[in-house]
Amino acid sequence: MIAHVVNPGTGSVKLACAAISPGDNPALPGQLRLSLERSEIPLRAEPDPAELLAALLEATANWPAPDAVVGRGGWLGAVAAGTYRVTPSLAAYAAEPGRDGLGAVLALRLGQARGVPAYVVDPQSVNELLPEARETGVPGVTREARFHALNARAVARRAAYEVGLRLQDARVVVAHLGATTSVTAFDRGRAVDTTGKGAGGGPLGAQQAGPLPAPALLRLAEGRPTHEVLAQLASGSGFLALTGSANLRDLEARAEEDPAVQAAASVLVHQVCKAVGEQCGALSARPDALALTGGVARWEAVVDRIERRLSWIAPVIVVPGELELEALAEGAGRVLLGLEAPREWTPPYAEAPT
């Protein structure tokens, strides 16, 4: 099976031609064989979908004809994990301002041009948290399931395979460590709890603040616009604020001699280990595997320290970087190979982006 993969980012659209076939282990039918040919096209700040479609058609013209097109999903309301068929109504909803749904729009248009179905996989708004994980001690204040849904689930699936289990039979905690961080508990395929990411999210990251005491947060916010404080916590803190850099190669190079980098790395290790332990407590039994992913997972010295702190709990699987293109391709592949049925999205699923 062939899937064309479309993953818009901040400055470009990452593309892949994915050749997908069944794996060799009948006990793990979802463990597919995957081969990706990658490409990329630039993305303007305010892209014109018609121009982008023309660029996509040109960039993929010499690729094998696809059986499906798959794109990165946006904020489609509170939905279950899975692969969703992109319909005109889903694409129209995703295209509304603030929904980050360009991937769905492009997948539908490219699929229509090629005469094949279009899908999105594990949209950003996947929300399967346990009811008790959503509630707080303040009436009317609830927690949201904002985490690195696409990559975290793909990594959880891979970690389950590493210990000989299907994701739906495994308990896995995934720590996504990058500019922003999140730590998420998967209990037999369901993301039952998460630290979240960004301003109200998980451990310290390259640009993320990490947990703050409520009194300190109130002092930080005093007399300042809310959006300014949230931006500082999500993208102006962490290693960037503590060391002057969010570039992981730079930080790793400075780590031996720079006390500021050493101190920040120790904070990250400590907070990640605490957050993983917390998410283990959200599971119904001891985890089968722990997984570390994201850009920071390439920093070997930091990963080694985390592994030594956590390996007594469960095997630690390291998947550096992110698997978004692979996750999208595999989601489409499971549908194309008949391993999963596509999900149908129905509006309004009224959870709006903020």
Steps between C-alpha positions, in 0.01 A plus 500: 500500500611855426403808704600858433557678831449875555623661824491883510730669751589859579717569196457203269284205405676168558403235249556128470420222261443202728516141379308296758479123536408255776765412756660161550362425847141367492473560876550874438291571190519876546881498477519600134796515266550856386726670247492879461622723219504852644467846352415851618349818356511851653196639679418870514355662813157530337496216246261486205353145491467511118867590458599239755300232318680585175834476680401167657392356165832603350706367793325161490462469123773236462399296802305175464125555486357496854228281644427780750617841612546568872554832677564631847174573682427824682264598780192303401332500841526230766542180300621147559837391365505339158498561126221726376365523149528861380166621371419848365330583832807393701730702273274806522497478880878451512553802274339741746741745665690358796438134420840429341326283243702565185612136492141379474417756228804407291442126546144532373596712198796281407288188549228641275760587235641146512160331530572330833367534856655747746560444870632671811652304789481573873401869472648746746171511692494129588353481850459163669594603854331322787226715655698524824804619303304796363369636829670732748414617851349822364140471373477579130877475441601192303821371344537468123663219306754713317809291437711377208222262398621385158863431591431376853257234381733387221786471749277317750410253229866448411596456866226238542634311198850513650378301801294261284154648556232671296423853614148396598649241737775718648549772758754760390608841625642730231709810574519734200793733566562794269428872481185408690458184705224264601487169685203276424369170637360250249294222655422230243490751216321782678677819609348505848698792643765752400696787642395704197741724313574871467407759759315257723694195405772259591865523605746770408588496130719686257248787512232384746499614862392180669278494812487821705366555853165679483611802712803553276283475191262764636793732570634442150162585347431809709433801280582316176274391210404133523623421148844641584536283810380187318749565219782536751412173671459304175776640280719744695610295799687176570852465362449813291447717808747318727790469257427740214457219247234251396726337240563147621827455310630822653387397847657155471828655384500741797393244758845392620619847597193724539349489853174654374446220250596239758250640749220520243571144385473379860165675537374336180613153610341540842170636366473237224557217747241642740246544220555145373446367851182703531365361172588145604259559787223572248525147358298204619816290548878524471609631157641259244729767355606862534594701192704815444454694177534851354810702422644477852504120462804555274697644796668179609633619836157623609325186371750282686425679828124461450538132411705430813233666714205321341616157379394337829138569400496349149717471187582845360464532123666801334355633174688823417331778304143458387308243295224721362541400135530136599198527732286650225609236249441214743156632594400503135667162448303331776181612326617410149608152617171438680652493848282791618179656379516872423319723746230739385517853637172674581478870583476696713698321777477842650836528678640814337870590485626768734 
